[in-house]
Amino acid sequence: MVPSKEVLRQKYLLIRKNLLSYDCFIKSWSAQQIFLGSKFFLESKVIGLYYPILNEVQTFQIISQAILNLKTICLPTIVNEQIIFFKYDSSNRLRIGKYGIMEPEATSENMNHCLDIVITPGVVFDITGNRIGYGKGYYDRFFNSNTYQEKTLVGLAYDFQIKLEKITCNAQDVKMNTLISDKRLIHLG
């Protein structure tokens, strides 16, 4: 019997929650290095990125390197129950948004149409790019409301979060076309 999304979500959230801080840091560092060494980083100009919570793979190295390489970093903000990416400016402070996630003020230009790549958080992924998030559907609605066929959608995860067995998905669920973990990069085309 295939486990439900909720069963998988709870199982992998618990595993991630129990990661030691050191392991979280080292595995995050490795995953970020794989992304930073990839063509996806080198060829992108505007990167949509999440601010990590609850032991998610950290993204601070990516932010630092992108700024050093004069790339634009955008972070998501929830506005009227929709994700809108706004430019991250290191001189402006982030605020605590919905669900306790740090986000930029919704004062600058909506950057959704400018993103070259979107690095997406997830609780668990399957080897074909299917994703289970926190269950609110924000990212799936975001991807379904925009044209992302030519965009690179990267699921950033610890390697244990990428399972070989297929995750059962709905029609509105959007697959990642690339998965990056602390051990590997899987480009799914």
N, C-alpha and C positions, 0 to 999 in steps of 0.2 A: 504494500500500500504506500502511495506517495504521500509524504507528510504535507500538511496544509501550510500555507504561507505563514500563518500565525504561529504554528509549532516551530517552523524553521526560524522565524524572527526571534522568538523567545530563546531558543537554543543558542543561536549565534550571538545574540546580545549578551547572554550570560557568559559565554566563552570570552567574548571581547572585554566585558566588564572585569573579568578575573585576570586579565593580562597585567603583569607587573609593570610599573612605570618604566623601568629600564628596558624591558622587552618592547613595550610600546614605542619608546624613543628609537631604539636600534632598528626595529622593523620598519618604522616610519621613515627613518633616514634612508634605508635601503630602497624602499619603494619610490621615494622622491628622487633618489639618484638615478634609478632606472628611467623615470619620466624625464628628468633633466638631460639625460644622455640620448634621448630618443629624437627622431625626426619630428615628432609631434610638438615638442617644445621648441626645437630649432626653427620650425617653419611657421609657428603661430605668432601673431602680433597681439591679439586680444584673447586673454584666457579667462574663462569663467571658472571659478574655484569656490569650494565651500570652506567655511571656518569650522575646524574640527571640534566636536563635542563627544562626550561619553567614550573616550578611548578610541575614537576614529583615527585612521591614519592621519598623522599631522601633515599640514600643508605649508608651514612657515618657511621652509627652505625654498620651496617653489616660489613663494611670494618674493622672498629676498632676491633670488636669482633672476626672476622676471624683471624686477625693478632695476637691477644692475644691468640687465640686457635691454633696457628701455622698452620693455613690453608693457602693455596695459593689463592690469589685474582687475577683475570685476568680481564682486561678492554678491550673493543673493540677499534680497530683502523681501519679506512677505508684505505685499500691498493688496488689499481687497481680496485676500485668499489666493493670490497669484504670486509666483516668483518673478521678480524683476531684478536683473543684475545692474548694479551701479558701480562706477569706477571706484576702486579703492585708492585712496590717497593717504600715504603714510603720515602726512602732516595733520590729517583729521582723525579725531577719535572715533572709534566704533561705539555703537550703543547696543544694549541688550535688547534683542527683538523677541518676537514670538518664540515660544518654546525655549527661551534662555540662550538663544544662539546670537553671537555677536554679528552685527551687520552694519553697513554704512548707512548714513542718513539718506533718505530718499529725496535728495535735493538736486542732484546732478542729472545729467541726461540718462535716459533708459538705454542701456547698452545691449539689450537682448539681440537686436539685429546685427550687431557688430562682432559677436563672438566667433572666433575661429574654432575654438575647442571648449568643451565643457567637462570639467573634472567633477565627477558625480560621486557622492557618498552612497554607501549601501550597507546593509546588514549582512547580506549574503548574495553571491552571484553564482550562476552556473557557468560551465565551460563554454556555453554558446552565447553568453552575454546577457542572459535574463537576469533581472535584479529584483531583490526584495529590499525595500527601504523601511521606513518607520511606519508605513501604513496610511499616511495622510494623502498620498498621491500628488504632492506638489510638483515633483520633478516630472512625473508622467504627464500631468496636465500641461506643464511648461513645454515639454518636448512635442506634445501633440498639438499645441497651439501655434507653433512656429515651424519654419521649414528647416529641418535639420538633416535632410538626406545627405547633404554634402559636408556636414560638420562631423568632427570627430567627437564622439561621446566616450569618455574614458571613465571606467569604473575603477576607483582607487581603493585597494583593499589589502588586508593581510592575506598571505597565501592560504591560510586555513579557511578563509571566507569564500574561496572559489571551489565549488564542489563539482564533481564529475557528473552526478545525477542531475537530470533536467528538472528545473523548477517549473511547476505548473503556473502559467500566466494567463491573463485576460487580454482581450483585444486592445485595451487602452495602454497596456504595459509596453514600454519602449525598451528595446534591447540596446546595450552598449555595443559599440563596434570595436572597442579596445578594452582590455583589462590589464591593469598593472598592479602587481603585488610586490612584496619584499623579495620575491625570488624570480619573477618572470614578467615578460610583456607578451600578451596574447593579442595579436591584431586579427580581428575577425572580418575585416573588409568592409 
